Amino acid sequence: MKKKQYIKHNKFDNLYVIPYIRGRLVFAEMAARAIEEDNFEQVVADLPFFMNTGALWEKAVKLFPQVSSLLIKRNDDTFAVFPFVPNDAACMSLAAVKLLKDWGRDIELRCIDDSHIIHYPRESLVQPVIRMRDDQFVFTEGLDEYYNAMYAQLESSLSEVTEDQRLFNEYRAILVSERIKGCMAGGKKTLFVCEYRLWWQIQKTLNASHPKPVHYYAQKWKDVQAAHVLSDPIDLWKRGAMDDSTTIVKQFYDRFQSASLKTFDKLDEIAALIKNHFKVESQRRRGCSSIRKTILFYQYLQNRVAADLRITPLVIRHLYDSAHSCIGRQYAKTLAVKCLEYPYSGQDSVQRFIVIGQNSVTMGTEGFDIPHSAKRLFLYTGTDQYSYDHFHDDLSWAVDRNTMLDDFFNNLSDSEKNGLSNYTGFKWEIRRDFKLIESVCSDARERIMREQYKEKNMRSWGSMGDGIEWKATIASRASGEDSVYIRKRSMNRNNGKKLNEFTPVIFIFTDDMKGHVVKHLEEGNEAYHYYASEEKDFIDFRKMKVDCVHYALMTYPEEKVVYPKHIFRCDLSSLALMYTRGLLKEQRFKQLIKRPERYLCRTFPQLDTEIKNFPLSEIGVAWGLKYAEESVLVIAKDGWRSSEELAEFAENKKTRIMHQPLSRFSPDVIERLRKLYLISTDLEYHPGRDSIVKRFVD
C-alpha cells in the first residue's frame, strides 16, 4: 500500500501541505486520500477567493466525472479558462470535501488565492519552464526529495524572471501567506493543497525573519462576466489538462466515488487496460496479435519507457508507438482510443452565466457567445499552455497529441467539412490499397513462375547444370562412389504462359456469398476525370472525348458508412482485377488501353450474357477469363477447384486457370485486402484529401 504523502510545516503544528503539479493524477490521488482517510478539520486550496461563494465549485464537482470549465470574459475581451477536472489536486480536494460533507463529516473548505489573478497582466503570469521527472517517483522518494530538483531549477531561473513577474509573484505569495496565517488562527488541523511553484514562494515568506508587508493590488476591481460550461475532455487532454490517459482518470474517480481509493494504482490500471485490450481484440479479430507480436510489444514498450527515464508509459510516445511498431497501425489506433475514453455530451453546453465580483459570485442576467476552445487562455498561465512543467525527454508531447488526435477520432475541421458539401459518385482511389495489391500479386506471380520449373538431382558428366547438389555429392563420397551430383531444372506444363501486371488476378475470400452484391469499377482518361471534378464547368467537352474501361469487379454483402456521404467500406467476398500495378487515375488508364481492344472491358460486367449466369463465387474468374490473354491467377483457399462449367469456359477461351492459396499470405495482409474503401469524387479532388483519408482508412 502506498504511503500517504504530505508535508508537516515546521512553524505551524496544525498545517500540512501537499504541493502539487497542475492536472497530474498522482497528486489528485494524494489529496483525495489524505482528506478521506485523515481527520482534517479544514482544507485550504489555492483557488481564487471568489469561489468561496455562489456555490460555483459545488456545482462543478457535482458534475464529475464530466469535466467543465469556468470561462471568464476578461475586460480586454479575451477569455480565461479554469478547468474543473478530477485529475487536478485542487479540484479533487473540492470533490473530497463535498463527499465528506454529504457523509455528515464536519469539514470546512476555504479558497485563498487572489481573485485579482483574472486581471493580472498576462505577461506577469509567464513562468520559467521546469523539466519534471515522472511523478510516480514521488511515491518512493517523498514530496520533499521529489521537488528538490525542481526548486533548484526555480532558484537558478530567478535571473530570467522580469521585474513585473517577480513583483506579481511576490505579491501573490505574501497575500496567500497572510490568509494561511488567518486560517491557522482557529487551531484546526488543516491541509493546504497548493501548486508547487506558489508553495515555493510561500515557504520563503512564512520562513522569513522579517516578512514583507502586504501591498494590495492597486488596480480597482471590475466585475467580469463568466460562464460555467461543460468541456470536451479530449480537447483538455490535448492541451495537457487531463493527465496521461483520460480512461485512467475516469477509473480513478469511480474508485473515489465507491470509497475504494486504496485499491487504485495508476500503473496497475494501465497494465490491466493493455491486457484487457489484447484479449478483446484477439477475440474480435482472429490472428490480430500473435504471441510473438505480443511478447515483442511488451519488451519494446518496456525499453521505450526505460529509455525516457520514466515509470509511466505515455499514450502516444510509448503505447501507440510500440503497438504500431510491433503489431500494426490499426491495433495501435484502437489501443490509443481505448486509453482516451471519457464521458462527454458532445457539446460545450452552458450550465449558467455568472458575474464574478472580488469576493462573490452572482447569477448573470445576460450571456455572451462562447468562443472556440483555441481562443481560451488558461487562467494561471495566460496562454493556451496549461502549465510550464514538462517531463523529461518529452517536450514534444503537445505536438504529438495535436497531430495524432485527428487520426484517433476521425475529426474534421470546419474548413474541411465545408469542402465536402457535394454528394457525387464514388471511386476506389486509396494509394495504399493499390500498392498492397501490387506487392501481393507480384509475389503470387513469382511463386507461380518458380513452380513452373521442376528440379531433379543427377550425376554430373562434366556439366555444372544449375548448381552442385552438395548433400548428394557428400553422400556419394562417403559411400565410395566419388561422384559429383548436380541440380537440373526443366519446365513443367505451365511453361510459356505469360504472367505480368495484365494477368487478371481474382481473390476469393469466402465461399459463402449468399445475398452479396456485384459492383464494377472503371477508370477513364483526362476528360473523364475533369467531368467528375468541380472543374467541369471550365472545360469545353466538345474538344475532349470521354473514355473509360472497367478494371475491377467485386462482390460484398453491403457498404458500411465510414464517413457519411464520402467514405464507405466494402468487406469483400471476392475481387477481380484486370491490372495490378499500383498506378492511379490517368496513369492506370494509359496502361490499360495499351492492350488490344479485345482485351478491354467496356460493357457492364453484370450485364454480360457470357458471364452473368455464373455463381457469385465464380463470376470474377469468368470475367477475368473472358478478357485474359493467356491465363488468370486465382488466389483462394487451399484446394480450390473450378467447376466444370468454369473449366469449360476457360477451355473455350483458350485460357489457363492458375491457383495460389490464400494461406501463403499473412492473415493481416488478407484481412486488409478484404477492406476496400470507396471515396466520393468530391473527396477525391478535395485539397486535404490525403490527410482526411488517412484518418478513416486502416
Secondary structure, 3 states (H helix, E strand, C coil): CCCCCCEECCCCCCEEEEEECCCCHHHHHHHHHHHHHCCCCEEEEEEEHHHHCCCHHHHHHHCCCCCEEEEEECCCCCEEEEEECCCCHHHHHHHHHHHHHHCCCCCEEEEEECHHHHHCCHHHHCCCCEEECCHHHHHHHCHHHHHHHHHHHHHHCHHHCCHHHHHHHHHHHHHHHHHHHHHHCCCCCEEEEEEHHHHHHHHHHHHCCCCCCCCCCCCCCCCEEEEEEECCHHHHHHCCCCCCCHHHHHHHHHHHHCCCHHHCCHHHHHHHHHHHHHHHHHHHCCCCCCHHHHHHHHHHHHHHHHHCCCCCCCHHHHHHHHHHHHCCHHHHHHHHHHHCCCCCCCCCCEEEEEEECCCCEEECCCCCCCCCHHHEEECCCCCCCCCCEEECCCCCHHHHHHHHHHHHHCCCCHHHHHCCCCCCCEECCCHHHHHHHHHHHHHHHHHHHHHCEEEEEEECCCCCCCCECHHHHHHHHHCCCCCCEEEEEEECCCCCCCCCCCCCEEEECCCCCCCCEEEEEEEECHHHHHHHCHHHHHCCHHHCCCCEEEEEEEEECCEEEEECCCEEEEECCEEEECCCCCCCHHHHHHHHCCCCHHHCECCCHHHCCCCCCCCHHHHHHHHHHHHCCCEEEEEECCCCCCCHHHHHHHHHCCCEEEEEEHHHCCHHHHHHHHEEEEEEHHHHCCCCHHHHHHHHCC
